[in-house]
């Protein structure tokens, strides 16, 4: 029996669950919105009692499947009463007592609505959507003497580092010419910028941040930008109007809003590129049936969906098994003419793959 918390890598957990073999007993996938209501109370108890216990009668009396499911219900109710953190906004539980399997996730990111699925493998589309929707991103807020580097992801602060450089006092300028003093200030700023960028580079690599935002006054940002190494510069997607005194929660909110706008714009751009490939008979297929076929054949590289319902779970399962990526669009109209699904391909239908590894992605992750 295993319990996982939000401290674990959600993407790694998703991949591991997606590679599970089917089990011979009922496996529960339970998603709960754990955000408090206007009275500060969780509102999932009634759903669990009604939906989870209501499924017991669907199993034959005294059968091994029913015995397993009854143990699952007891284990879920016990875990919910004893283990849930007040800070959790989402809960995902996967369990099959007959298969000796229990895994629970407490998430800072919210789950949109309660959902219960019973099958022979975990139902993973809602979890995949959270992984896609809340990517890790770093924010550097700096001035000429100090900097704060934050890493945010899935509605929480993953880490924070502070960098401080020696300040130049007013007395240091005594007897200096204005030009010499200005050069000294510029050298200090450049040294500070290099130190800050070096720390940012390390943190982005260690925490696997996908995006970076810069923020600061009009003096320091132009000094920081030329110091960025190429691989870090590619991750910078915007400059925020914040200063070194901005509270952490306001930094996180500003970054999330900016990231949402950036992702929406990139999303539309990527889907439009795939639409062109599909219409031209190139390296893309559209429609749920064609996308599922491409995944089954190992052709699909990156899949875009407009829903987490129904066949989306098959898409996620097959994508994880073939190392394909699944993305979820927030605006379903983008995929309306493609039946809610489109995929880039590693090779054209009817052609042999050039090697056993995925080609370089055509769509930016």
Order of alpha helices (4+ residues) and beta strands (2+ residues): alpha-beta-alpha-beta-beta-beta-alpha-beta-beta-beta-alpha-beta-alpha-alpha-beta-alpha-beta-alpha-beta-alpha-beta-beta
